Amino acid sequence: MTDPIRVLICEDQELIRAGYATVLGAQPDLEVAGEAANGQEALAQVERLRPDVVVMDIEMPLLNGIEATRRIAGPEALNPAKVLVVTTFNVDQYVYDALRAGASGFLLKDAPLTELIEGVRTVARGDSLLAPAVTRTLIGRYADRIRPAGTPAPLEGLAPRELEVLRLIAAGLSNAEIAAELVLSVETVKTYVSRILTKLDLRDRVQAVVLAYRSGLVTV
């Protein structure tokens, strides 16, 4: 038996918050560790409960979800947690800001509840949750901000095969798809992905995608 994934739900609408708690709490591998109705409560609950994943709304009183995400999952966070942003707003700027703040994934509130459940599991294991087309469009639109002119490429420490795997990660391929593309086992691909994240000091695949674009390894 493994410990369940502990989830903190941050949502200002009580009915939605209760619905998330009911659905997530019914899963045998998930545990609702707590709830928060605004960004400030979220910070306090993260510090007190140390959840594995925070399900975060964007539009909340007192402190919005973007800033709360930055303090919970950003580089200055003392006890970082993975953040899955769930919002009604399908706006590129929101997605961009959430990922820059440290979020590991982004879902819309009208997505099926099965996607929310799987999304929590996905970010808990260190993967990102963004459709490949969304990722390419988003990073392409903000390329001038994500990849400023003159930024040095920090990829010299990667072996050729690792660079190839990183390029496919940036293209939005899953581990299984990368394995098929390179004629490798899924376990071998997982090892490559883990090695890449470790070498580049990255938290998850979202950061790997951004770095691949920022370094010029891939372009839109």
C-alpha positions as CSV (number, residue, x, y, z in Angstrom):
1,M,0.0,0.0,0.0
2,T,1.2,3.5,-0.8
3,D,0.2,6.7,0.9
4,P,-2.7,8.5,-0.7
5,I,-2.1,11.8,-2.6
6,R,-3.0,14.6,-0.2
7,V,-5.0,17.3,-1.9
8,L,-5.9,20.9,-0.8
9,I,-8.8,22.4,-2.6
10,C,-8.7,26.2,-3.0
11,E,-12.0,27.6,-4.5
12,D,-14.1,30.5,-3.3
13,Q,-17.4,29.0,-4.4
14,E,-18.6,26.7,-1.7
15,L,-20.7,24.5,-3.9
16,I,-17.9,23.9,-6.3
17,R,-15.4,23.3,-3.5
18,A,-17.8,20.8,-1.9
19,G,-18.2,19.0,-5.2
20,Y,-14.5,18.7,-5.7
21,A,-14.0,17.4,-2.2
22,T,-16.7,14.7,-2.7
23,V,-15.4,13.5,-6.0
24,L,-11.7,13.5,-5.1
25,G,-12.3,12.1,-1.6
26,A,-14.1,9.1,-3.1
27,Q,-11.0,8.0,-4.9
28,P,-9.0,5.3,-3.0
29,D,-5.6,6.9,-3.9
30,L,-6.6,10.5,-3.1
31,E,-7.2,12.2,0.3
32,V,-8.7,15.7,0.7
33,A,-6.4,17.2,3.3
34,G,-8.2,20.5,3.5
35,E,-10.0,23.4,1.8
36,A,-9.5,27.1,1.4
37,A,-11.9,29.8,0.2
38,N,-9.3,32.4,-0.8
39,G,-5.6,32.8,-1.6
40,Q,-4.6,33.8,1.9
41,E,-6.3,30.7,3.4
42,A,-4.5,28.6,0.8
43,L,-1.1,29.8,1.9
44,A,-1.9,29.1,5.6
45,Q,-3.3,25.7,4.8
46,V,-0.4,24.7,2.7
47,E,2.0,25.6,5.5
48,R,-0.1,23.7,8.0
49,L,-1.1,20.6,6.0
50,R,1.7,20.2,3.6
51,P,-0.4,18.7,0.8
52,D,1.0,17.0,-2.3
53,V,-1.3,18.8,-4.8
54,V,-3.2,22.0,-4.6
55,V,-6.3,22.4,-6.8
56,M,-6.3,26.2,-7.3
57,D,-8.9,28.6,-8.7
58,I,-7.6,31.9,-10.2
59,E,-10.3,34.4,-9.4
60,M,-10.4,34.4,-5.6
61,P,-10.8,37.2,-3.0
62,L,-8.0,38.6,-0.8
63,L,-5.2,36.9,-2.8
64,N,-5.8,35.6,-6.4
65,G,-4.8,32.1,-7.5
66,I,-1.8,33.3,-9.6
67,E,-0.1,35.0,-6.7
68,A,-1.0,32.2,-4.3
69,T,0.5,29.7,-6.8
70,R,3.7,31.8,-7.0
71,R,4.1,31.6,-3.2
72,I,3.2,27.9,-3.0
73,A,5.0,26.5,-6.0
74,G,7.4,29.2,-7.2
75,P,11.2,29.3,-6.7
76,E,10.9,31.2,-3.4
77,A,8.5,28.6,-1.8
78,L,10.1,27.1,1.3
79,N,7.8,24.0,1.3
80,P,6.6,23.8,-2.3
81,A,3.6,21.9,-3.4
82,K,2.4,21.0,-6.9
83,V,-0.4,23.2,-8.2
84,L,-3.2,22.3,-10.6
85,V,-5.0,25.4,-11.7
86,V,-8.7,24.9,-12.5
87,T,-10.6,28.0,-13.8
88,T,-13.5,29.1,-15.9
89,F,-11.2,31.4,-17.9
90,N,-9.6,29.9,-21.1
91,V,-7.3,32.9,-21.5
92,D,-3.8,32.5,-22.8
93,Q,-2.5,35.2,-20.4
94,Y,-4.0,33.3,-17.4
95,V,-2.3,30.0,-18.6
96,Y,1.0,31.8,-19.1
97,D,0.9,33.5,-15.8
98,A,-0.1,30.3,-14.0
99,L,2.8,28.3,-15.5
100,R,5.3,31.1,-14.9
101,A,4.1,31.2,-11.3
102,G,4.9,27.5,-10.9
103,A,1.7,25.6,-11.7
104,S,2.1,22.1,-13.1
105,G,-1.1,22.0,-14.9
106,F,-4.2,23.8,-16.1
107,L,-7.8,22.7,-16.5
108,L,-11.1,24.4,-17.3
109,K,-14.0,24.0,-14.8
110,D,-16.2,22.6,-17.6
111,A,-13.8,19.6,-18.0
112,P,-15.2,16.2,-17.0
113,L,-14.6,15.4,-13.4
114,T,-12.7,12.3,-14.5
115,E,-10.1,14.8,-16.0
116,L,-9.8,16.5,-12.7
117,I,-9.2,13.3,-10.9
118,E,-6.6,12.2,-13.4
119,G,-5.1,15.7,-13.4
120,V,-4.4,15.5,-9.7
121,R,-2.7,12.1,-10.2
122,T,-0.7,13.5,-13.2
123,V,0.8,16.5,-11.5
124,A,1.4,14.5,-8.3
125,R,3.7,12.2,-10.1
126,G,5.6,15.1,-11.6
127,D,4.1,15.2,-15.1
128,S,2.5,18.3,-16.7
129,L,-1.1,18.7,-17.7
130,L,-1.4,20.8,-20.8
131,A,-2.6,19.7,-24.3
132,P,0.3,19.7,-26.8
133,A,-1.5,22.2,-29.0
134,V,-2.2,24.5,-26.1
135,T,1.5,24.3,-25.1
136,R,2.8,25.1,-28.6
137,T,0.3,28.0,-29.2
138,L,0.9,29.5,-25.7
139,I,4.7,29.4,-25.8
140,G,4.7,30.6,-29.4
141,R,2.5,33.6,-28.5
142,Y,4.7,34.5,-25.6
143,A,8.1,33.4,-27.1
144,D,9.5,36.9,-26.9
145,R,8.9,36.9,-23.1
146,I,9.8,33.2,-22.5
147,R,12.9,33.2,-24.6
148,P,14.5,36.7,-24.4
149,A,17.2,37.6,-26.9
150,G,20.7,36.6,-25.9
151,T,19.6,33.9,-23.4
152,P,22.3,31.3,-23.3
153,A,21.3,27.6,-23.9
154,P,21.8,25.7,-20.6
155,L,21.6,22.3,-22.3
156,E,25.3,21.4,-22.8
157,G,25.2,18.8,-20.0
158,L,22.7,16.7,-21.9
159,A,23.7,13.7,-24.0
160,P,22.4,13.5,-27.6
161,R,19.6,11.0,-26.7
162,E,18.5,13.2,-23.8
163,L,18.3,16.2,-26.1
164,E,16.2,14.1,-28.4
165,V,13.8,13.1,-25.6
166,L,13.6,16.7,-24.4
167,R,12.7,17.8,-27.9
168,L,9.8,15.2,-28.0
169,I,8.7,16.3,-24.5
170,A,8.5,19.8,-25.8
171,A,6.4,18.6,-28.8
172,G,3.8,17.3,-26.2
173,L,4.5,13.6,-26.5
174,S,3.7,11.3,-23.6
175,N,6.3,8.8,-22.4
176,A,4.5,6.0,-24.3
177,E,4.6,8.1,-27.5
178,I,8.2,8.9,-27.0
179,A,9.0,5.2,-26.5
180,A,7.3,4.4,-29.8
181,E,9.0,7.2,-31.6
182,L,12.5,6.2,-30.4
183,V,11.9,2.5,-30.3
184,L,12.6,2.3,-26.6
185,S,10.7,0.8,-23.6
186,V,8.5,3.1,-21.6
187,E,10.7,2.5,-18.5
188,T,13.8,3.6,-20.4
189,V,12.0,6.8,-21.4
190,K,11.0,7.4,-17.8
191,T,14.7,7.1,-16.8
192,Y,15.7,9.6,-19.5
193,V,13.0,12.0,-18.4
194,S,14.0,11.7,-14.8
195,R,17.7,12.2,-15.7
196,I,16.8,15.3,-17.8
197,L,14.9,16.9,-15.0
198,T,17.6,16.2,-12.5
199,K,20.4,17.5,-14.7
200,L,18.6,20.7,-15.5
201,D,17.2,21.1,-12.0
202,L,13.6,21.2,-13.2
203,R,10.5,20.5,-11.2
204,D,8.4,18.8,-13.9
205,R,7.7,18.5,-17.7
206,V,6.1,22.0,-17.9
207,Q,9.4,23.6,-16.9
208,A,11.2,21.3,-19.3
209,V,8.9,22.5,-22.2
210,V,9.5,26.1,-21.3
211,L,13.3,25.6,-21.1
212,A,13.3,23.8,-24.4
213,Y,11.7,26.8,-26.1
214,R,13.7,29.3,-24.1
215,S,17.0,27.6,-25.0
216,G,16.1,27.5,-28.7
217,L,16.2,23.6,-28.8
218,V,12.7,23.8,-30.4
219,T,10.8,26.6,-32.0
220,V,7.1,27.1,-32.9
